[in-house]
Amino acid sequence: MNEIFYTRCAAKQLRKLPAAESKTIRREVGKLANMPDCAGVKALVNQPCQFRLCVGNYRVFFDFDGAARIVSIEKVKKRDERTY
């Protein structure tokens, strides 16, 4: 099992979302404890974060340290033309 940490920025972005959407995102992020065996996760190339998770119209950007077994949630953004 991996430990999941939210950066200050990601936690603030989650607090600004409507409660129902925030709850859904937190539930899906909780599944990252089984990383790398997760659905909806894609490795990113030439981006500041290593991976992204799709949750409805939102994208959760995160880094994964397999040696330390830590998932660090970096950003939570609504999908639009400026997301990537």
C-alpha contacts under 8 A as a table, 3 or more apart, distances in Angstrom:
res1	aa1	res2	aa2	distance
1	M	33	A	5.26
1	M	34	N	5.77
1	M	35	M	7.96
1	M	69	R	7.28
2	N	32	L	7.46
2	N	33	A	4.49
2	N	34	N	6.50
2	N	35	M	7.06
2	N	69	R	4.74
2	N	70	I	5.37
2	N	71	V	6.59
3	E	33	A	6.33
3	E	69	R	6.43
3	E	70	I	4.92
3	E	71	V	6.05
4	I	30	G	7.56
4	I	32	L	7.57
4	I	33	A	6.76
4	I	70	I	6.05
4	I	71	V	4.77
4	I	72	S	5.99
4	I	73	I	7.31
5	F	70	I	7.45
5	F	71	V	6.22
5	F	72	S	4.90
5	F	73	I	6.06
6	Y	9	C	7.94
6	Y	10	A	5.90
6	Y	11	A	5.89
6	Y	72	S	5.90
6	Y	73	I	4.74
6	Y	74	E	6.61
7	T	10	A	5.23
7	T	11	A	6.21
7	T	72	S	7.00
7	T	73	I	6.07
7	T	74	E	5.56
7	T	75	K	7.80
8	R	11	A	5.24
8	R	12	K	6.23
9	C	12	K	5.20
9	C	13	Q	6.24
9	C	74	E	6.99
9	C	75	K	6.60
10	A	13	Q	5.05
10	A	14	L	6.21
10	A	73	I	6.49
10	A	74	E	5.53
10	A	75	K	4.61
10	A	76	V	5.72
11	A	14	L	5.15
11	A	15	R	6.30
12	K	15	R	5.15
12	K	16	K	6.51
13	Q	16	K	5.34
13	Q	17	L	6.83
13	Q	75	K	7.40
13	Q	76	V	6.14
13	Q	77	K	7.61
14	L	17	L	5.40
14	L	22	S	5.82
14	L	76	V	6.81
15	R	18	P	7.89
15	R	22	S	7.33
17	L	21	E	6.54
17	L	22	S	5.81
18	P	21	E	5.55
18	P	22	S	6.15
19	A	22	S	5.10
19	A	23	K	6.06
20	A	23	K	5.19
20	A	24	T	6.33
21	E	24	T	5.11
21	E	25	I	6.20
22	S	25	I	5.14
22	S	26	R	6.15
23	K	26	R	5.16
23	K	27	R	6.19
24	T	27	R	5.17
24	T	28	E	6.32
24	T	55	V	7.73
25	I	28	E	5.19
25	I	29	V	6.03
25	I	55	V	6.25
26	R	29	V	5.00
26	R	30	G	6.09
27	R	30	G	5.12
27	R	31	K	6.93
28	E	31	K	5.33
28	E	32	L	7.32
28	E	55	V	7.13
29	V	32	L	5.37
29	V	33	A	7.90
30	G	33	A	5.98
31	K	34	N	6.12
31	K	35	M	7.78
31	K	38	C	7.06
32	L	35	M	4.99
32	L	36	P	7.69
32	L	38	C	6.42
32	L	71	V	7.31
33	A	71	V	7.58
34	N	37	D	5.75
34	N	38	C	6.47
35	M	38	C	5.64
38	C	41	V	6.31
40	G	53	L	5.60
40	G	54	C	5.74
41	V	51	F	6.64
41	V	52	R	5.62
41	V	53	L	4.62
41	V	54	C	6.93
42	K	51	F	5.56
42	K	52	R	5.48
42	K	53	L	6.66
43	A	50	Q	5.87
43	A	51	F	4.43
43	A	52	R	6.61
44	L	47	Q	6.15
44	L	49	C	7.08
44	L	50	Q	5.39
44	L	51	F	5.28
44	L	52	R	7.00
45	V	50	Q	7.36
47	Q	50	Q	7.00
47	Q	84	Y	7.99
49	C	52	R	7.73
49	C	61	F	6.11
49	C	62	F	5.68
49	C	63	D	5.69
49	C	74	E	7.43
50	Q	61	F	7.63
50	Q	62	F	6.31
50	Q	63	D	5.09
50	Q	64	F	7.19
51	F	61	F	5.86
51	F	62	F	5.41
51	F	63	D	6.09
51	F	64	F	7.74
52	R	59	R	6.40
52	R	60	V	5.43
52	R	61	F	4.44
52	R	62	F	6.11
53	L	59	R	5.69
53	L	60	V	5.01
53	L	61	F	6.51
54	C	57	N	7.44
54	C	58	Y	6.18
54	C	59	R	4.92
54	C	60	V	6.54
55	V	58	Y	5.21
55	V	59	R	6.10
55	V	60	V	7.47
56	G	59	R	7.94
57	N	78	K	5.85
57	N	79	R	5.44
58	Y	76	V	6.88
58	Y	77	K	5.56
58	Y	78	K	4.28
58	Y	79	R	5.26
59	R	76	V	5.76
59	R	77	K	5.34
59	R	78	K	6.18
59	R	79	R	6.21
60	V	73	I	7.13
60	V	74	E	7.62
60	V	75	K	5.84
60	V	76	V	4.55
60	V	77	K	6.58
61	F	73	I	6.20
61	F	74	E	5.60
61	F	75	K	5.10
61	F	76	V	6.34
62	F	71	V	6.82
62	F	72	S	5.47
62	F	73	I	4.37
62	F	74	E	5.05
62	F	75	K	6.95
63	D	71	V	5.88
63	D	72	S	5.22
63	D	73	I	6.66
63	D	74	E	7.25
64	F	69	R	7.35
64	F	70	I	5.90
64	F	71	V	4.63
64	F	72	S	6.37
65	D	68	A	5.58
65	D	69	R	5.55
65	D	70	I	5.25
65	D	71	V	6.52
66	G	69	R	4.71
66	G	70	I	6.80
73	I	76	V	7.99
77	K	83	T	6.55
78	K	83	T	7.03
79	R	82	R	7.78
79	R	83	T	5.65
80	D	83	T	5.46
81	E	84	Y	7.26
